[in-house]
Amino acid sequence: MADRGRGNFRGRGDRGGGRGGGRGGRGGGSATFSGIGQGGDYRGGRGGGGGDNRGGRGRGDFRGGRGGRGGFAGGRDQFKDEGQVFRPNATPSPDPKITQLEDKILRDLDMANKMAALQVSSRKGSKPSTQEHLPCRPAFGTRGIEVTLWTNYFKLDIKAPSLYKYSLDVNWKKKKSEEEEKEPKKDKKQPKQGKQEAGKEKKQYEAKGMKLHSIVKYALAQLDQSVPYATEFKSQVISLAPLSLPENGIVSVKYEDEGRDDTYEVTFSGPTDVNLDGLLSYTQTMHDPTGNVAFPKFVDAIDAISIITGHWARENSNISSLGKSRYFPLDRATEIKSLGYPDNNSVIRGYFQSARPATGRILLNANVAHGVFRPGGRAADLMKNYGFTNLRSLDKHLKGLRCRCRILSEKTKGGSGKQTSKERIIIKKIQGLAMPEDGSGENRPKVRRPGAGPLETSFFLSGSAPTGLKPDAYCTVADYYQKKYDYRPNSDLPVLNVGSKAKPVYMPAELIEVIQGQPLGRKTTPDETAQMILFACRSPFANATSISNLGRECLGLDRSQKLIQFGVTPGKELLTVTGRELPTPSIAYLDNRNMKRTVNVVEGSWNMREVKVVKPGQKIEKWAWLHVDFTDSRPWDHDDVLESMRQWVRFMISMGIAIEPKPLEVGSRLAVERSAPINAIRERFRIFQNHKPQFVFVALPGKKTDTQIYNAVKYLGDIEFGYHTVCVLRANLVKKQPQYFANVALKVNLKMGGVNHKLSNDVAIIKEGKTMVVGYDVTHPTNLAGGAGGLPSLVGMVSSIDQDLSQWPAAAWAQAGKVEMLDKTLQATFADRLKLWRRRNKSQLPQNIIIFRDGVSEGQFQQVLDKELPFIRQACAELYPAKQHPKISLLVSVKRHQTRFYPSDPQHMTTKSRNIKNGTVVDRGVTQANIWDFFLTAHQALQGTARPAHYTVLLDEVFRPTLGAQAANGLESLTHEMCYLFGRATKAVSICPPAYYADIVCTRQRVYMADLFERSDSQSVASSNQPQAPTIQIHANLKDTMYYI
């Protein structure tokens, strides 16, 4: 949370915030996992150390950033018993047939485009036609040193003759009472069931998760098994021939797993033909034979193949399936790690799989994934492991877990020796422990205390009663089980409620078994997160080996009968592709004589020894600082902190940063209440108002920052008072380490409009000063417990203001919640960005605009073009002369994908983490030749497996007209070189700065609304009084600055 800074001052081994050594960076996120990782990557850091399985995307700007920091696991041998690279002596060359086909397709498409242009130009008065959306790849890149890389794909050989798809709809069928069946039909004016009652009923009987899986399984079991089918046991079935179904397409399922005699109707809609032939033809030509221009192509066919390849794992009871594509083995002890007391959750290493189209073939993308799961097993053991010290906490720990309940055989009657019922197992959900507040009405249960045992819990036994018990009277759980089942419950254990809060059903804990493989629904704690990182962060060699061995086993790629039935054959080994290592740019600072000085870059990282920033920002004439402590803490030596501040300011001056040596004569000590620190900070900021400071530095207490203090400082500084602020951890500040001083100072200079470093050679296209670069992103409130509504989606936009690409002023706003596409606010905001450029560039508007749109999926590409691009064009139309519109190129940058690359040659890997070298780009082998995209690993991942950024061109009016045949090389080089211009780092970052900065702006907005986005479980119960997001407006003093950095 404190501004620990980025990169290194004294060399590459130092942690970006100066902490050095230790466990290594978490990618700068909050290090808070939301239960299940996205494909095991945990939204890894975007900085120099951004490998897989690292901290979250969120809160990077106050946890020290997303750069790589420090060593691995406290110095333990991370590569023990591992090879340097995966299969070093058995690396096959990339398939030459695929390479030849890729080249041929581009030649054919180029010729077709030229012929079309000639035909159009030959018509009188016609203008040349341009393919505006999703332009064809101009060429494959050629710049850089060619290398052979392993990648996490298997080839799929598909020989299915035809495929049919059915959509499923599962609904509970309400039973009619005898009275309803006897009554004649009534007119339609009868009052309907109340909405609230209907909603409760729907929720009670809704089929989802494990229950839905079972119902679909039972429905399919009733069909003719001679027709092969595959399903994800949710909403789709894929078959090789039409299924033999009832005439109305409805299969009725008796569902008794939960102890009730329920009936569900499974409606099969279809079949529709899956255009598998069209998909296979497309892979060979990259031409859609249907003429459809939509992207992505043949989604139904790709989904069908993914369902077929995933069926075996979903059907396997020893594998927990989560989402559409992730599978976790429950019976592999080596792949499971306990996260420890008190909740005893576990992280499990599993595998992601999904089919993808590529040039010349269909591929299966497989990757290591990690998920967090609740403990399973005997409920009595889970309770003992958790402990009985806090029974309310134990109640919360068990609530919501699905379990198998053992219903005993009833006691024999009259000595006949015959049991009146057989023992059986039913599925229930644990409501919690027996509690005094259980039940409702006059005959509610009598529970003596929270977590009462079978002797202390009584319920009203209405109607008939077992022999020895009175009907319509209270009896204890112990007496009931003794008389009915001849079973004596364990009186030392609390009984469990497997009914509802209003209508509890009590059972002895020892008769309940919690089902394995249930995902954790909350965010992990910091301690759990630390354990997860240690377990999940592995070398490229280890991950590639896992995918090739345990991954294939978990996914059933070598033993699935479904694959055989459908004629799908996965390749036996991972594929190889050709990559290129782009040349590393040189970095320039100033020396002590204010002359340009080039520093050496090693593996994407450099140091700032004996250099100064290129350009200081506006001088900080007035500044204040606060040494914050808690009222209930032992006072820290204030003189030590004061001297540290003095040394830091002197250090900033030596770096060339313009700041007055002495602070304002105002109080610097401040004690705050832990419950509400914002009150005391606001009062002190009000005192500062009399002196109008430009900057406030805040030293935060402890070794770990208190989030509330940080949030308060940023909210008050950015919104209420208009002060630039930097928070530093007191524990780090007093160490007086030059690398820490330098790294945080980089932020200070950026906030004041300065330039920290430049490339020795100016970036092509940008150097003429006629091209503006824009980045924007949207973040959604996905981590709010309880799923409360009324929260907005947050938008962040940044734009360059000159050819230096160092200053990126921001705009931020909120829009309707859970909406990815931007609304009309985009038009006004984009126009403001253009006006800002004009003010900073002698009243000239940019001739070229390059836009990086962050974080949208392939399925949303067309929406960006159809919904967002028109707003951008309208903004330009407002400001440009009628016949002088700018050229626009629009790219999507994505980090949350599952493609990985592994080195095949020790000469072409990083020394610290054995990843592919930074600057490696891949644009063939796993791509579609006609789509202009590429994977770029610009950064050095200090640990784990490096995750490349994936860039796709949605619109190009800049590169091809400007660079012609070198357009692909030019775009790849520009994107790569920009990754070295992230202002607060002394290393290349993993995604280009405009997208990175936009993400940080979104994160800062979450800080302002922390009370809405970060609620505790007890606060987040959905109600009719949903919170409304406040309108956030950055203070006028900070507008058009990098306040967010």
MARVEX-129583 format. One record per residue (C-alpha): x, y, z. Coordinates in steps of 0.25 Angstrom, whole numbers, padded with zeros to 4 digits, always signed. Example, Ala and Ser with C-alpha at 12.3 -4.5 7.8 and 13.67 -1.06 7.14 Angstrom:
2
+0049-0018+0031 +0055-0004+0029 
This chain:
1045
+0000+0000+0000 +0011+0009+0003 +0018+0015-0009 +0030+0005-0009 +0034+0009-0023 +0038+0001-0035 +0051-0005-0041 +0065-0004-0035 +0075+0007-0031 +0087-0002-0028 +0085-0013-0037 +0076-0023-0042 +0075-0032-0030 +0068-0022-0021 +0054-0023-0020 +0046-0011-0026 +0042-0005-0013 +0056-0007-0007 +0052-0019+0002 +0061-0029-0005 +0063-0044-0003 +0051-0051+0003 +0040-0058-0004 +0040-0049-0016 +0029-0040-0022 +0015-0043-0022 +0013-0035-0035 +0009-0023-0027 -0005-0027-0025 -0013-0027-0012 -0009-0042-0011 -0023-0045-0008 -0028-0057-0016 -0043-0058-0019 -0044-0073-0016 -0041-0078-0030 -0030-0074-0039 -0033-0070-0053 -0026-0082-0060 -0016-0082-0049 -0009-0069-0052 -0015-0061-0041 -0015-0048-0050 +0000-0047-0049 +0008-0035-0048 +0010-0026-0060 +0024-0022-0056 +0037-0028-0058 +0034-0040-0049 +0021-0043-0054 +0021-0058-0055 +0009-0067-0053 +0003-0069-0039 +0005-0055-0034 -0002-0044-0027 -0015-0038-0032 -0016-0027-0042 -0023-0018-0032 -0016-0008-0023 -0003-0009-0030 -0001+0006-0029 +0000+0006-0014 +0006-0007-0011 +0019-0004-0017 +0016-0007-0031 +0015-0019-0041 +0030-0020-0044 +0038-0032-0040 +0044-0031-0027 +0054-0039-0020 +0058-0053-0019 +0050-0066-0019 +0045-0073-0006 +0055-0067+0003 +0067-0073-0004 +0062-0088-0005 +0067-0095-0017 +0055-0093-0027 +0061-0102-0038 +0065-0114-0029 +0064-0127-0037 +0060-0119-0050 +0066-0118-0064 +0069-0104-0069 +0059-0105-0080 +0048-0115-0084 +0053-0127-0092 +0066-0120-0097 +0071-0131-0106 +0057-0135-0112 +0052-0121-0117 +0045-0123-0131 +0045-0112-0141 +0032-0105-0143 +0024-0112-0153 +0029-0107-0167 +0016-0110-0173 +0009-0100-0164 +0020-0089-0167 +0018-0091-0182 +0003-0091-0181 +0004-0078-0172 +0012-0071-0183 +0003-0076-0194 -0009-0071-0188 -0003-0057-0186 +0001-0057-0200 -0013-0061-0205 -0020-0051-0196 -0010-0040-0201 -0013-0043-0215 -0028-0043-0213 -0028-0030-0206 -0019-0024-0217 -0029-0029-0228 -0041-0023-0220 -0034-0010-0219 -0032-0010-0234 -0046-0013-0237 -0051-0002-0228 -0041+0008-0234 -0045+0005-0248 -0060+0010-0245 -0062+0024-0248 -0063+0033-0236 -0061+0021-0227 -0052+0022-0214 -0042+0011-0211 -0048+0002-0201 -0041-0001-0188 -0044-0013-0178 -0046-0004-0166 -0049-0015-0156 -0040-0026-0152 -0030-0023-0163 -0022-0035-0169 -0008-0037-0164 +0001-0029-0173 +0013-0039-0171 +0019-0048-0161 +0030-0040-0153 +0044-0043-0157 +0052-0034-0147 +0060-0040-0136 +0067-0053-0134 +0059-0066-0137 +0058-0076-0126 +0050-0089-0124 +0040-0089-0113 +0031-0099-0106 +0017-0095-0104 +0005-0101-0096 -0003-0106-0108 -0006-0120-0113 -0010-0122-0127 -0024-0128-0129 -0026-0138-0140 -0042-0138-0142 -0049-0148-0151 -0063-0147-0146 -0073-0148-0158 -0083-0138-0152 -0087-0132-0139 -0101-0128-0134 -0103-0119-0122 -0115-0118-0112 -0117-0107-0102 -0122-0111-0089 -0132-0104-0079 -0134-0110-0066 -0147-0107-0057 -0153-0112-0045 -0167-0117-0047 -0176-0113-0036 -0186-0124-0030 -0200-0121-0030 -0207-0124-0017 -0219-0134-0017 -0229-0122-0014 -0223-0115-0027 -0225-0127-0035 -0239-0129-0031 -0243-0114-0033 -0248-0110-0046 -0240-0100-0055 -0242-0086-0050 -0243-0073-0058 -0230-0065-0061 -0233-0054-0051 -0229-0062-0039 -0218-0056-0031 -0204-0061-0034 -0194-0065-0024 -0186-0053-0018 -0173-0049-0025 -0165-0051-0012 -0171-0065-0009 -0169-0069-0024 -0154-0064-0023 -0152-0072-0010 -0158-0084-0016 -0149-0083-0029 -0137-0081-0021 -0140-0093-0012 -0142-0103-0024 -0132-0096-0034 -0123-0106-0040 -0108-0102-0041 -0095-0107-0038 -0094-0121-0033 -0109-0123-0033 -0110-0118-0048 -0099-0128-0051 -0106-0139-0045 -0120-0136-0052 -0113-0135-0065 -0106-0148-0063 -0119-0155-0059 -0126-0149-0071 -0116-0154-0081 -0116-0168-0074 -0130-0170-0079 -0126-0168-0094 -0122-0178-0104 -0107-0180-0101 -0104-0185-0115 -0102-0170-0119 -0089-0164-0114 -0091-0151-0107 -0082-0142-0098 -0087-0131-0089 -0082-0121-0079 -0094-0125-0070 -0100-0111-0070 -0106-0106-0083 -0101-0113-0095 -0100-0127-0101 -0092-0131-0113 -0095-0143-0121 -0091-0151-0133 -0105-0153-0137 -0119-0148-0133 -0123-0153-0119 -0135-0162-0117 -0144-0152-0109 -0159-0151-0105 -0167-0144-0116 -0167-0131-0107 -0152-0132-0104 -0154-0132-0089 -0148-0143-0081 -0154-0144-0067 -0144-0147-0055 -0148-0152-0042 -0138-0145-0032 -0137-0152-0019 -0122-0149-0015 -0126-0138-0005 -0137-0147+0002 -0149-0141-0005 -0157-0147-0016 -0155-0135-0026 -0157-0136-0041 -0149-0127-0051 -0152-0126-0066 -0139-0125-0075 -0143-0119-0088 -0135-0122-0100 -0135-0112-0111 -0130-0115-0124 -0122-0121-0130 -0114-0111-0138 -0103-0115-0148 -0089-0112-0143 -0082-0106-0155 -0069-0115-0152 -0066-0116-0167 -0066-0101-0168 -0057-0099-0157 -0047-0109-0162 -0048-0102-0176 -0045-0089-0169 -0032-0094-0163 -0027-0098-0176 -0030-0085-0184 -0033-0074-0173 -0046-0071-0181 -0059-0073-0176 -0067-0081-0186 -0080-0076-0180 -0076-0061-0183 -0078-0057-0169 -0069-0046-0165 -0071-0048-0150 -0060-0051-0140 -0057-0060-0134 -0060-0071-0144 -0068-0083-0142 -0070-0081-0128 -0081-0093-0127 -0071-0103-0133 -0059-0099-0124 -0069-0100-0112 -0073-0113-0116 -0059-0118-0117 -0056-0113-0103 -0068-0120-0098 -0063-0133-0104 -0049-0132-0099 -0054-0127-0085 -0065-0138-0083 -0056-0149-0077 -0051-0140-0066 -0065-0134-0063 -0070-0148-0062 -0059-0153-0052 -0063-0152-0037 -0049-0150-0033 -0048-0137-0041 -0054-0124-0037 -0058-0116-0049 -0059-0101-0048 -0065-0091-0058 -0064-0095-0073 -0050-0100-0074 -0043-0103-0061 -0041-0117-0054 -0035-0120-0041 -0030-0135-0037 -0035-0138-0022 -0027-0151-0021 -0013-0146-0023 -0006-0142-0010 +0006-0136-0017 -0004-0126-0024 -0011-0121-0011 -0005-0112-0001 -0012-0108+0012 -0013-0093+0015 -0013-0096+0030 -0021-0092+0042 -0031-0088+0045 -0040-0091+0032 -0031-0102+0027 -0034-0098+0013 -0026-0105+0002 -0019-0100-0011 -0020-0110-0022 -0012-0110-0035 -0021-0114-0046 -0022-0111-0061 -0028-0102-0071 -0032-0107-0085 -0039-0101-0097 -0039-0103-0112 -0035-0092-0121 -0034-0090-0136 -0020-0087-0142 -0014-0087-0156 -0015-0101-0162 -0020-0108-0149 -0029-0108-0137 -0021-0107-0124 -0024-0111-0110 -0018-0100-0100 -0015-0107-0087 -0009-0099-0075 -0006-0101-0060 -0017-0095-0052 -0019-0093-0037 -0031-0093-0029 -0035-0091-0014 -0044-0101-0008 -0051-0103+0005 -0047-0115+0014 -0055-0128+0012 -0057-0141+0020 -0064-0145+0033 -0071-0132+0039 -0067-0137+0053 -0052-0137+0048 -0054-0123+0042 -0060-0117+0055 -0049-0123+0063 -0038-0118+0054 -0044-0104+0054 -0046-0104+0069 -0058-0101+0079 -0053-0088+0085 -0062-0079+0076 -0074-0086+0073 -0080-0075+0065 -0068-0075+0056 -0069-0090+0055 -0083-0088+0050 -0079-0078+0040 -0068-0087+0035 -0077-0099+0032 -0089-0091+0027 -0092-0094+0012 -0084-0107+0011 -0091-0118+0003 -0090-0131+0010 -0094-0145+0010 -0104-0149+0021 -0105-0163+0026 -0119-0166+0029 -0119-0179+0038 -0128-0191+0037 -0139-0189+0047 -0140-0198+0059 -0148-0211+0058 -0162-0212+0063 -0167-0223+0072 -0155-0231+0072 -0158-0236+0058 -0143-0234+0054 -0148-0226+0041 -0144-0212+0039 -0154-0202+0035 -0145-0195+0025 -0131-0197+0019 -0119-0188+0022 -0117-0177+0011 -0109-0165+0008 -0115-0152+0004 -0109-0139-0001 -0111-0126+0008 -0105-0113+0010 -0100-0109+0024 -0108-0097+0030 -0098-0097+0042 -0098-0101+0056 -0111-0102+0065 -0113-0088+0070 -0123-0081+0080 -0129-0073+0069 -0132-0084+0060 -0147-0086+0055 -0159-0078+0056 -0173-0078+0062 -0178-0084+0075 -0172-0098+0073 -0158-0093+0069 -0147-0102+0074 -0141-0100+0088 -0126-0098+0087 -0119-0095+0100 -0106-0089+0094 -0099-0086+0081 -0093-0099+0076 -0102-0108+0086 -0100-0123+0086 -0111-0134+0084 -0114-0133+0099 -0116-0118+0099 -0124-0117+0086 -0139-0120+0086 -0149-0119+0074 -0164-0120+0074 -0168-0134+0069 -0182-0132+0062 -0191-0143+0057 -0187-0158+0059 -0174-0161+0067 -0165-0173+0069 -0168-0183+0080 -0164-0177+0093 -0166-0163+0089 -0178-0154+0091 -0185-0148+0078 -0187-0133+0078 -0177-0130+0088 -0162-0126+0090 -0151-0137+0089 -0136-0135+0089 -0128-0139+0077 -0121-0150+0086 -0134-0156+0090 -0140-0156+0076 -0128-0163+0070 -0128-0173+0082 -0142-0177+0080 -0143-0177+0065 -0130-0182+0061 -0124-0188+0073 -0113-0179+0072 -0106-0171+0083 -0100-0158+0077 -0087-0152+0082 -0091-0142+0092 -0077-0135+0091 -0080-0130+0078 -0090-0119+0073 -0101-0124+0065 -0102-0118+0051 -0114-0112+0044 -0116-0117+0030 -0129-0111+0028 -0132-0096+0027 -0131-0085+0038 -0146-0084+0038 -0148-0099+0038 -0136-0106+0044 -0133-0120+0042 -0123-0125+0053 -0113-0137+0051 -0102-0142+0059 -0089-0137+0053 -0082-0151+0052 -0093-0155+0042 -0089-0144+0032 -0078-0144+0022 -0074-0131+0015 -0072-0134+0000 -0058-0131-0005 -0055-0121-0016 -0064-0109-0012 -0058-0096-0016 -0055-0085-0006 -0065-0074-0008 -0057-0062-0001 -0044-0055-0003 -0032-0062+0003 -0025-0056+0015 -0011-0050+0014 -0005-0062+0020 -0013-0072+0011 -0009-0064-0001 +0006-0065+0003 +0005-0080+0004 -0002-0081-0009 +0009-0073-0016 +0020-0082-0010 +0012-0094-0015 +0008-0089-0029 +0020-0081-0033 +0028-0091-0041 +0038-0091-0052 +0035-0092-0067 +0041-0106-0067 +0032-0111-0056 +0019-0105-0062 +0022-0111-0076 +0026-0124-0070 +0013-0124-0062 +0004-0121-0074 +0011-0132-0082 +0009-0143-0071 -0001-0140-0059 -0009-0131-0068 -0011-0141-0079 -0015-0151-0068 -0025-0141-0061 -0031-0137-0074 -0032-0152-0079 -0025-0149-0092 -0020-0163-0093 -0031-0171-0088 -0044-0164-0091 -0054-0173-0098 -0061-0160-0102 -0050-0155-0110 -0049-0169-0117 -0064-0169-0120 -0063-0155-0126 -0051-0157-0134 -0043-0147-0126 -0028-0150-0125 -0019-0141-0116 -0004-0140-0120 +0005-0147-0111 +0014-0135-0108 +0014-0120-0107 +0016-0112-0119 +0028-0103-0123 +0027-0090-0130 +0037-0080-0135 +0039-0067-0127 +0048-0055-0129 +0056-0048-0118 +0055-0033-0121 +0067-0024-0119 +0067-0017-0106 +0066-0002-0106 +0076+0007-0099 +0071+0016-0087 +0076+0030-0085 +0077+0039-0073 +0085+0051-0069 +0099+0051-0063 +0104+0060-0052 +0107+0071-0063 +0093+0070-0069 +0098+0063-0081 +0091+0051-0087 +0096+0037-0081 +0092+0024-0086 +0091+0012-0076 +0093-0002-0079 +0080-0011-0079 +0082-0026-0075 +0070-0035-0076 +0061-0024-0077 +0066-0017-0064 +0075-0006-0061 +0080+0003-0049 +0081+0018-0047 +0094+0019-0041 +0100+0033-0042 +0089+0038-0051 +0079+0049-0051 +0065+0049-0057 +0064+0054-0071 +0054+0066-0067 +0049+0071-0054 +0035+0074-0052 +0029+0087-0047 +0037+0091-0034 +0031+0087-0021 +0031+0100-0014 +0022+0097-0003 +0021+0083+0004 +0017+0077+0017 +0019+0063+0023 +0011+0055+0033 +0017+0044+0042 +0004+0036+0045 +0003+0027+0057 -0009+0020+0064 -0014+0026+0077 -0012+0012+0084 +0002+0009+0079 +0015+0012+0086 +0021+0025+0080 +0032+0023+0070 +0044+0031+0070 +0040+0044+0063 +0054+0049+0061 +0058+0037+0054 +0047+0039+0044 +0049+0054+0043 +0064+0051+0039 +0060+0040+0029 +0051+0050+0022 +0062+0061+0022 +0072+0051+0016 +0061+0046+0006 +0058+0061+0001 +0073+0063+0000 +0074+0050-0009 +0063+0055-0018 +0070+0068-0020 +0082+0060-0024 +0074+0052-0034 +0070+0065-0041 +0056+0066-0035 +0052+0081-0032 +0047+0082-0018 +0050+0092-0007 +0059+0086+0004 +0050+0090+0016 +0036+0087+0018 +0025+0096+0023 +0025+0100+0037 +0013+0092+0041 +0011+0080+0050 +0016+0067+0045 +0012+0057+0056 -0002+0051+0056 -0009+0041+0064 -0021+0034+0058 -0032+0025+0063 -0031+0011+0057 -0046+0011+0054 -0047+0024+0047 -0033+0030+0043 -0040+0039+0032 -0045+0049+0043 -0032+0053+0048 -0025+0053+0035 -0036+0062+0029 -0034+0072+0041 -0019+0072+0038 -0021+0074+0023 -0030+0086+0027 -0019+0092+0034 -0010+0091+0023 -0020+0098+0014 -0015+0111+0020 -0002+0109+0014 -0006+0103+0000 +0004+0092-0001 +0006+0085-0014 +0010+0072-0008 +0008+0064+0005 +0017+0052+0009 +0011+0042+0019 +0019+0032+0027 +0010+0021+0030 +0012+0012+0043 +0016-0002+0044 +0023-0012+0035 +0010-0014+0027 +0001-0002+0023 -0012+0000+0029 -0021+0001+0017 -0031+0010+0024 -0020+0021+0026 -0015+0019+0011 -0030+0020+0006 -0032+0032+0014 -0020+0040+0010 -0023+0037-0005 -0037+0041-0004 -0034+0054+0003 -0022+0058-0005 -0028+0054-0019 -0043+0058-0017 -0045+0068-0005 -0032+0076-0004 -0025+0075-0017 -0011+0071-0011 -0002+0061-0018 +0001+0051-0008 +0012+0039-0006 +0011+0029+0005 +0023+0022+0010 +0024+0011+0020 +0031+0017+0032 +0039+0004+0034 +0045+0005+0020 +0047+0020+0021 +0056+0019+0034 +0065+0009+0027 +0070+0021+0018 +0073+0012+0007 +0077+0019-0006 +0069+0010-0015 +0057+0012-0007 +0058+0027-0007 +0061+0027-0022 +0049+0018-0026 +0039+0026-0018 +0045+0039-0023 +0041+0034-0038 +0027+0035-0034 +0029+0049-0028 +0035+0054-0041 +0024+0048-0050 +0013+0054-0041 +0019+0068-0043 +0020+0066-0058 +0034+0062-0060 +0041+0052-0069 +0049+0041-0062 +0056+0034-0073 +0056+0033-0089 +0060+0024-0099 +0073+0027-0105 +0067+0026-0119 +0054+0032-0120 +0042+0023-0123 +0038+0022-0138 +0025+0028-0142 +0025+0036-0129 +0038+0044-0130 +0031+0054-0140 +0022+0058-0129 +0010+0056-0137 +0004+0044-0131 -0004+0043-0118 -0005+0029-0111 -0017+0026-0102 -0020+0015-0093 -0033+0012-0086 -0039+0001-0077 -0051-0003-0070 -0051-0010-0056 -0064-0017-0050 -0067-0019-0035 -0065-0034-0035 -0059-0036-0021 -0071-0030-0013 -0076-0041-0004 -0090-0045-0004 -0092-0040-0019 -0099-0027-0015 -0103-0019-0027 -0104-0004-0029 -0089-0003-0031 -0083+0004-0044 -0072-0001-0054 -0060+0008-0053 -0053+0014-0065 -0039+0019-0066 -0033+0026-0078 -0019+0032-0080 -0013+0039-0092 +0001+0044-0096 +0004+0059-0098 +0017+0059-0106 +0027+0050-0113 +0034+0047-0099 +0023+0037-0095 +0026+0040-0081 +0014+0048-0076 +0001+0041-0077 -0010+0050-0070 -0023+0043-0067 -0038+0044-0067 -0047+0035-0059 -0062+0032-0058 -0072+0022-0054 -0083+0016-0062 -0094+0005-0061 -0089-0007-0053 -0084-0020-0060 -0084-0013-0074 -0071-0014-0081 -0074-0006-0093 -0073+0009-0091 -0084+0019-0092 -0085+0033-0098 -0076+0039-0087 -0065+0033-0095 -0068+0043-0106 -0067+0055-0097 -0055+0050-0090 -0047+0046-0103 -0050+0060-0108 -0044+0066-0095 -0031+0057-0097 -0030+0063-0111 -0032+0077-0105 -0021+0074-0095 -0011+0070-0106 -0015+0083-0114 -0011+0091-0102 +0002+0084-0100 +0006+0084-0115 +0005+0099-0120 -0010+0098-0123 -0008+0086-0133 -0016+0073-0132 -0010+0060-0134 -0009+0054-0148 -0009+0040-0143 -0016+0033-0131 -0011+0020-0126 -0021+0014-0116 -0019+0002-0106 -0032-0004-0101 -0029-0013-0089 -0036-0025-0084 -0047-0029-0094 -0049-0043-0099 -0049-0048-0113 -0064-0049-0113 -0065-0034-0110 -0055-0029-0121 -0067-0026-0130 -0074-0018-0119 -0062-0009-0117 -0063-0006-0132 -0078-0004-0133 -0080+0003-0120 -0067+0010-0115 -0060+0014-0128 -0072+0022-0133 -0071+0031-0120 -0056+0033-0123 -0059+0037-0137 -0070+0047-0133 -0060+0053-0123 -0050+0055-0134 -0061+0061-0143 -0064+0071-0133 -0050+0077-0133 -0044+0074-0146 -0047+0082-0159 -0057+0075-0168 -0046+0069-0178 -0035+0067-0168 -0038+0055-0159 -0027+0047-0151 -0022+0033-0155 -0026+0024-0144 -0021+0010-0140 -0028+0002-0129 -0022-0010-0122 -0027-0019-0111 -0017-0023-0100 -0020-0035-0092 -0012-0042-0080 -0023-0051-0075 -0021-0062-0086 -0015-0076-0085 -0004-0076-0095 +0010-0079-0090 +0024-0081-0096 +0036-0089-0090 +0050-0088-0095 +0056-0100-0102 +0071-0095-0101 +0078-0090-0089 +0085-0080-0097 +0072-0073-0100 +0066-0072-0086 +0067-0063-0074 +0077-0067-0063 +0069-0064-0051 +0055-0071-0054 +0059-0079-0067 +0048-0073-0075 +0048-0068-0089 +0056-0055-0091 +0050-0042-0089 +0046-0036-0103 +0042-0049-0109 +0030-0048-0119 +0022-0059-0125 +0013-0057-0137 +0012-0070-0143 +0009-0085-0140 -0002-0082-0130 -0009-0071-0137 -0018-0069-0149 -0010-0064-0161 -0021-0054-0165 -0023-0047-0152 -0012-0037-0148 -0008-0041-0134 +0004-0045-0126 +0009-0049-0113 +0020-0041-0106 +0028-0044-0094 +0034-0031-0091 +0038-0033-0077 +0047-0042-0069 +0039-0051-0060 +0047-0052-0047 +0039-0065-0043 +0028-0074-0048 +0025-0075-0063 +0025-0062-0071 +0012-0058-0076 +0012-0051-0090 +0003-0040-0093 -0006-0042-0105 -0008-0031-0115 -0019-0031-0126 -0021-0020-0136 -0035-0017-0138 -0033-0005-0147 -0021+0001-0154 -0020+0014-0161 -0006+0017-0156 +0004+0006-0158 +0001+0000-0171 +0000+0014-0178 +0013+0019-0171 +0022+0007-0171 +0016-0002-0183 +0023-0015-0183 +0029-0012-0169 +0016-0010-0162 +0017-0023-0154 +0031-0020-0150 +0028-0006-0147 +0016-0009-0138 +0024-0020-0130 +0036-0011-0128 +0027+0001-0124 +0020-0008-0114 +0033-0014-0108 +0040-0001-0107 +0029+0006-0100 +0029-0005-0089 +0043+0001-0085 +0036+0015-0083 +0028+0012-0071 +0032+0024-0062 +0032+0018-0048 +0041+0006-0052 +0055+0003-0055 +0051-0009-0063 +0042-0013-0075 +0028-0016-0071 +0020-0027-0077 +0009-0019-0084 +0010-0005-0091 +0009+0007-0082 -0004+0013-0087 -0011+0000-0084 -0004-0001-0070 -0006+0013-0066 -0021+0012-0070 -0022+0000-0061 -0016+0007-0049 -0026+0019-0051 -0037+0009-0049 -0030+0003-0037 -0029+0017-0031 -0044+0019-0033 -0047+0007-0025 -0039+0013-0014 -0048+0025-0013 -0060+0015-0012 -0054+0005-0003 -0066+0006+0007 -0074+0000-0005 -0064-0010-0011 -0058-0016+0001 -0069-0020+0010 -0068-0031+0021 -0077-0043+0020 -0086-0038+0031 -0088-0024+0023 -0091-0030+0010 -0105-0036+0011 -0113-0032-0001 -0125-0024+0002 -0134-0014-0005 -0125-0002+0000 -0114-0004-0009 -0102+0005-0008 -0101+0016-0019 -0087+0020-0024 -0084+0034-0021 -0079+0043-0033 -0064+0044-0032 -0058+0057-0037 -0043+0059-0037 -0039+0072-0030 -0036+0083-0040 -0022+0085-0035 -0019+0070-0040 -0026+0070-0053 -0018+0066-0065 -0006+0061-0056 -0001+0047-0052 -0008+0048-0039 -0011+0033-0039 +0003+0028-0040 
